Amino acid sequence: MLDSRYDCLFEPIEIGPVTARNRFYQVPHCSGMGWQRPQMLAAMRGMKAEGGWGVVCTEYCSVHATSDDGGYPYARLWDEDDIRDNALMTEAVHAHGALAGVELWLGGSFIANLDSRVPPVGIISRPTSNTDVYHPVQSRRLDRSDIAELRRWQSAAARRAVEAGFDIVYVYATHGYLVSEFLNPDTNDRADEYGGSFVNRYRIVHELIDVTREAVAGKAAVAVRISVDLANPERYDAFGVMAELPDLWDLTVPDYSIEMGSSRYTREAGLQEHVGKAKAMTTKPVVAVGRFTSPDTMARVVREGIQDLIGAARPSIADPFLPRKIEEGRIDDIRECIGCNICYAHNSLGVPIRCTQNPTMGEEHRRGWHPERVSRLSAPGQERVLVVGAGPAGLEAARVLGERGFPVVLAEATRDLGGRVVRESRLPGLGEWIRVRDWRVGQIGKLPNVEVFRESPMNVDDILEVGADHVFLGTGAKWTTDGVGRIRNLPFAVEAGAVVVSADTMLADEETPSGHALVFDDDHYYLGPVIALALRSRGNSVTLVTPAGRASQRPTVDSLGLSEYIPGHAGRTSPV
């Protein structure tokens, strides 16, 4: 039953000519599927609509071959052939009563067009500015005829979007791509009507809104995704001029480490001050993200008029049924996002996204997995199962097998359930990771056919003595101390008397030597810098050493947040 505190989250809202059934809005986010895997994409987006999201959007959707982010899966509407694939997604979303949105995208100097091999176009001629991969590609400077082509490409893609069944069509003007190159005075050196004053630099946004509105012809709403920033008053001046032009504002900030930052370095609703100022300047609906996990926070930002819709990418990945669970009063059943950013990391590797909290993510079509339902045994209770180890994998195995109807025995060697995630959650910034354990323990507690035995180490004889029909081993692994990693191939030579400990020592909260500590990180994800911060908090002086170009180099966005905590570390942010 819906708690009245959350009534405002389920009020319909008009967005131009269409109406969203509630305030839950899955903003455009990458999926690692794109145009190459349309059926996987449709099943994944459709699952969110089934879970109660009022609006479900695509990832960035290319309008022309000059916007080809080859290597990273993206959606596209280049020609009539792309309409059919996109229609798979809109049909899946509409089948469950949600609106479908598409984020039309112009690439600019940030991308290299590796598949289409068409020279990229940008506000200036420069080498491709994506510093994750240095492609030997130079963008071509836009001339006036190119700008006319941009308008034509946007218009044509908007018409195709309507034909594919989309209800909301975006003008995408942030995240460092082509339109935001116009807006940024550090990249826009034009001397014509598209450069100089903010009125001129933002002119392209006005024009793209106009051609998009004309193309959709009242059949779809027009949205604009753009950045605002309290540190830059000009952005609000520009926003004020355009405040009533689109049907919806999707607001971000220029610093990607805030918008997309991991839980280690950013807080829930971290954009609210920036967004609230802009919301006060427009009567149009406003949506913004903030890794919302608390229904109380969601209701507060809507009631206080900070934003009209709850924008979500990662929370909708962790729990596609988040809105429905709030509506049904099942708050404890929500799989809360832990902000680890493994979803973002997998898209950055060019493969379908996955989620620490939701193992069904990306497998809705391929394996037929559902986040809320598992297939029940035709004759439950006949085959017993033993799960050895109650870390995240063991807990999930016990939960799913229990829901299928197996009698399950879960044996854990220690007193604490949760394995390494319990220990990691005690490290700086990782407190939210305990949600992985807590959710599964809570769900297992509702299953009478799952028995949990703590402080029950098991060897081979113990396992055989149980006499289970099926045995699942989830006993984990240990970190090494030899220095062999992703880049280093051979063990270190360690001087006599040196104290060398593994990450497990820190995770176990064991006493570590005082004085100067050197942390060698050849993993390149989150743990090295977090251990460095933990040692510093214990009074050690710390040197963090990595053979990579920067700490936490792997694509979880951690690198962007580290500069605030580790002196001398230079992260990277999106320019606009």
QUIHU-V906623 format. One record per residue. SS is DSSP state (H for helix, E for strand, L for the rest). NEAR is the number of other ideal C-beta (glycine too) atoms within 8 Angstrom. Layout:
# QUIHU-V906623
ss: {SS;SS}
near: {NEAR;NEAR}
This chain:
# QUIHU-V906623
ss: {L;L;L;H;H;H;H;H;H;H;L;L;E;E;E;L;L;E;E;E;L;L;L;E;E;E;L;L;L;L;L;L;L;H;H;H;H;H;H;H;H;H;H;H;H;H;H;H;H;H;L;L;L;L;E;E;E;E;E;E;E;E;L;L;L;L;L;L;L;L;L;L;L;L;E;E;L;L;L;L;H;H;H;H;H;H;H;H;H;H;H;H;H;H;L;L;L;L;E;E;E;E;E;E;E;L;L;H;H;H;L;L;L;L;L;L;L;L;L;L;E;E;L;L;L;L;E;L;L;L;L;L;L;L;L;L;L;E;L;E;E;L;L;H;H;H;H;H;H;H;H;H;H;H;H;H;H;H;H;H;H;H;H;H;L;L;L;E;E;E;E;E;E;L;L;L;L;H;H;H;H;H;H;L;L;L;L;L;L;L;L;L;L;L;L;L;L;H;H;H;H;L;H;H;H;H;H;H;H;H;H;H;H;H;H;H;L;L;L;L;E;E;E;E;E;E;E;L;L;L;L;L;H;H;H;H;H;H;H;H;H;H;L;L;L;L;L;E;E;E;E;E;L;L;L;H;H;H;H;L;L;L;L;L;L;L;L;L;L;L;L;H;H;H;H;H;H;H;H;L;L;L;L;L;E;E;E;E;L;L;L;L;L;L;H;H;H;H;H;H;H;H;H;L;L;L;L;L;E;E;E;E;L;H;H;H;H;H;L;L;L;H;H;H;H;H;H;L;L;L;H;H;H;L;L;L;L;L;L;L;L;H;H;H;H;H;H;H;L;L;L;L;L;L;L;L;L;L;L;L;L;L;L;L;L;L;L;L;L;L;L;L;L;L;L;L;L;L;L;L;L;L;L;E;E;E;E;E;L;L;E;H;H;H;H;H;H;H;H;H;H;H;H;H;L;L;E;E;E;E;E;L;L;L;L;L;L;E;L;H;H;H;H;H;L;L;L;L;L;L;H;H;H;H;H;H;H;H;H;H;H;H;H;H;L;L;L;L;L;E;E;E;E;L;L;L;L;L;L;H;H;H;H;H;H;H;L;L;L;E;E;E;E;L;L;L;L;L;L;L;L;L;L;L;L;L;L;L;L;L;L;L;L;L;L;L;L;L;L;L;L;L;H;H;H;H;H;L;L;L;L;L;L;L;L;E;E;E;E;E;L;L;L;L;L;L;H;H;H;H;H;H;H;H;H;H;H;L;L;L;E;E;E;E;E;L;L;L;L;L;L;L;L;L;L;L;L;H;H;H;H;H;H;H;L;L;L;L;L;L;L;L;L;L;L;L}
near: {4;10;9;5;7;13;8;9;15;9;8;7;11;7;14;9;7;11;7;14;7;12;15;14;14;13;11;13;11;11;13;13;14;13;9;6;9;12;8;13;15;13;11;14;15;15;12;14;16;9;15;12;14;13;16;13;15;14;14;13;16;15;14;9;9;13;15;13;10;9;6;10;14;13;13;10;16;10;6;5;7;13;11;8;10;19;10;12;15;13;10;13;15;11;8;9;6;14;12;17;15;16;13;16;12;15;14;17;14;10;13;9;16;10;6;9;5;8;9;16;11;14;13;11;7;9;8;14;8;9;5;5;5;6;8;4;11;8;15;9;9;9;6;6;6;9;11;8;8;13;11;9;12;16;12;10;14;15;10;14;16;14;7;14;11;13;11;18;16;15;15;14;12;14;9;11;15;15;15;15;16;14;13;11;5;5;10;14;7;9;5;7;5;11;10;6;5;8;8;12;16;13;11;12;15;10;9;14;14;8;13;15;8;8;13;15;6;4;6;14;13;16;15;15;13;13;12;14;10;7;3;7;5;7;10;11;9;13;13;8;8;13;10;6;7;11;11;15;13;14;16;14;11;12;10;12;13;10;11;8;15;14;14;13;13;12;4;9;9;11;14;12;7;12;14;12;11;14;12;7;9;11;4;10;11;14;14;12;11;12;13;13;9;7;11;7;12;13;12;8;13;15;7;7;7;9;15;9;15;13;13;14;11;12;13;14;13;14;15;12;11;16;13;9;12;15;10;8;8;8;9;5;8;11;12;12;13;12;12;10;12;10;12;13;11;12;14;9;8;8;7;11;15;10;11;10;12;12;8;9;13;13;10;15;10;7;6;7;8;9;12;5;4;7;5;8;10;4;5;10;8;5;6;12;14;13;16;12;14;15;12;12;9;16;16;10;11;15;13;9;13;13;9;11;9;14;7;15;12;14;12;14;8;6;4;7;11;14;15;9;13;12;11;11;12;8;13;8;10;13;7;10;12;11;11;13;15;8;11;12;11;10;10;14;6;5;11;3;10;12;6;10;9;10;8;8;6;8;6;5;6;9;12;7;6;9;5;10;5;9;9;11;6;13;5;8;3;6;7;6;7;6;10;9;8;6;7;10;4;5;6;6;4;6;5;4;4;6;5;5;7;8;8;8;9;13;10;7;6;6;2;11;5;5;6;7;11;7;12;8;13;13;8;11;9;12;10;16;15;13;12;12;13;11;13;10;7;7;5;11;7;11;8;11;8;12;7;10;3;10;14;13;9;7;8;13;13;15;12;14;15;14;9;5;9;11;3;4;11;6;11;6;9;9;9;11}
